[in-house]
């Protein structure tokens, strides 16, 4: 399975929704909770091509974007392919 990483805030509803989708697929992910950590947020933004919104999701170091983009991939039947879950 590819490496999945997600930058979050603890009470962010979009973060919770993105994690729920990943968990529903049985995906193990590395979470970086960056509540109040400006240095971590700057590092995330650098890695995410300047994006500062949360969550920010990476699959095998590829920036996927946030919750909306993750769900867009799911609706387009492309998320399973990225996660190595497609037949």
C-alpha positions in Angstrom: 0.0 0.0 0.0 1.3 3.5 -0.8 2.4 5.8 1.9 -0.4 8.2 2.9 0.2 11.3 4.9 -2.3 13.9 6.1 -1.8 17.2 7.8 -4.6 18.1 10.2 -6.0 20.2 13.0 -7.7 18.2 15.7 -11.2 19.8 15.4 -11.2 20.6 11.7 -14.4 19.1 10.2 -12.8 18.7 6.8 -9.9 16.8 8.4 -12.2 14.5 10.2 -14.2 13.9 7.0 -11.0 13.1 5.0 -9.7 10.7 7.7 -13.1 9.0 7.9 -12.9 8.2 4.1 -9.4 6.9 4.4 -10.4 4.8 7.4 -13.5 3.4 5.7 -11.1 2.0 3.1 -8.8 0.5 5.7 -6.0 2.9 4.8 -3.2 3.3 7.3 -1.9 6.8 7.3 0.6 9.0 9.0 -1.2 12.0 10.6 0.6 15.3 11.4 -1.5 17.3 13.8 -0.2 20.8 13.4 -2.6 22.7 15.7 -0.9 26.0 16.6 2.4 25.0 15.1 3.3 27.7 12.7 6.6 26.1 11.7 4.9 22.9 10.8 2.2 24.7 8.8 4.9 26.5 6.8 6.7 23.2 6.1 3.4 21.7 5.0 2.7 24.7 2.8 6.1 24.4 1.2 5.5 20.7 0.5 1.9 21.4 -0.7 3.0 23.9 -3.4 1.9 26.9 -1.2 -1.4 25.5 -0.1 -2.2 26.4 3.5 -5.7 25.0 4.0 -6.3 21.8 6.0 -6.2 19.0 5.5 -3.4 18.5 3.1 -3.1 14.9 1.9 -0.2 13.2 0.2 -0.1 9.7 -1.4 3.5 8.5 -2.1 4.7 12.1 -1.7 2.2 13.3 -4.3 0.1 16.2 -3.2 -3.5 15.3 -3.5 -4.9 18.4 -2.0 -7.6 18.6 0.7 -10.8 16.9 1.6 -12.7 18.0 -1.4 -10.1 16.7 -3.8 -9.9 13.4 -1.9 -13.7 13.0 -2.3 -13.5 14.1 -5.9 -11.0 11.2 -6.5 -13.4 8.8 -4.8 -16.3 9.9 -6.9 -14.2 9.5 -10.1 -13.2 6.0 -9.0 -9.6 7.1 -9.0 -8.8 7.0 -5.2 -8.7 3.2 -5.1 -6.2 3.2 -7.9 -3.9 5.7 -6.1 -4.2 3.6 -2.9 -3.5 0.3 -4.6 -6.9 -1.0 -3.8 -8.2 -1.4 -7.3 -8.5 -4.8 -9.0 
